[in-house]
C-alpha cells in the first residue's frame, strides 16, 4: 500500500506553492490536499469555534484529491483526520509557504500550525517555506530538499512530538547546502503603525522589522538563510519548559502555598 500523505497550507488551495508541493509528493504516495478557502497567514494553531465550517471538494489536481475549508490550517488538518482521510495519514506536509517561517515566525505561522497539528496526531510532519512572498514565486529551489526529506521521513519517521520546520533561501537556484539548525533568537520591532482615515478615525496596520539578536551565530536558521543555506529546525510541540535552578523561587512558592 502506498503511503497516504496529507497536504495543507495557509496560503489557500489556489496558491502556487501548494500545487508545486503536490507535484513533488505524488511519486511518494497517495496525496490528499485540504487547504483554507482563502489566505490564512499568521493563524498559528488557531481553530474555528464560533462559526460553522464549510468543506468543499474540488477537482483533483495531478492525481491528488483536493478540498477547501472555510477555516484555519489547523481546522483543515482536523477535518481531514476525522472526516476525509480513509485511514490515518503516514505523513503530513505543509506548504510550500510563500515567505520565510524562520526564527520567531514559527510561533505565528499557519503553515507550521498545520505541521504541528499533524505532529499532535502522532504523524511525522514537515513544513516547507521559501523566502519569497511573491504570488508567482519560483519554487524549484525547494524541490531537492522536499524529495530528500520526504523520502527519509517516510522511511525513518520522526521522534514523538517533533516536526520539522524547513526554510529555503530564495537565491535564484537550488541551494548547494542544507543544515540542521536552531531557531534564531529575535523579535519584531514597530509591529503596528498608526494611520488616520479620511474621517479622522485612527486605525493600525501590521508592519515591523525583524531584529536578529544573534546575527553571528552560525547555528541559527537566520544565519543559514542569509548565507544561501537551507535550514532544518526540529520543532517540539511539547510546550513544558525544563525546571531549572533559577525557578527555585517557584518551587518555594508552591511549598508556601501547600503549607
RACORDA-V900877 format. One record per helix or strand of 3 or more residues. SS is the DSSP state (helix for helix, strand for strand). FROM is the first residue (numbers start at 0). TO is the last residue. If there is no record, write none. Layout:
BEGIN
{{SS;FROM;TO} {SS;FROM;TO}}
END
This chain:
BEGIN
{{strand;2;7} {helix;15;27} {strand;28;35} {strand;54;60} {strand;63;68} {helix;72;83} {strand;90;97} {helix;102;106} {helix;109;119} {strand;124;129} {helix;139;155} {strand;161;167} {strand;177;179} {strand;185;188} {strand;191;195} {strand;201;205} {strand;208;211} {helix;220;225} {strand;229;235} {helix;244;257}}
END
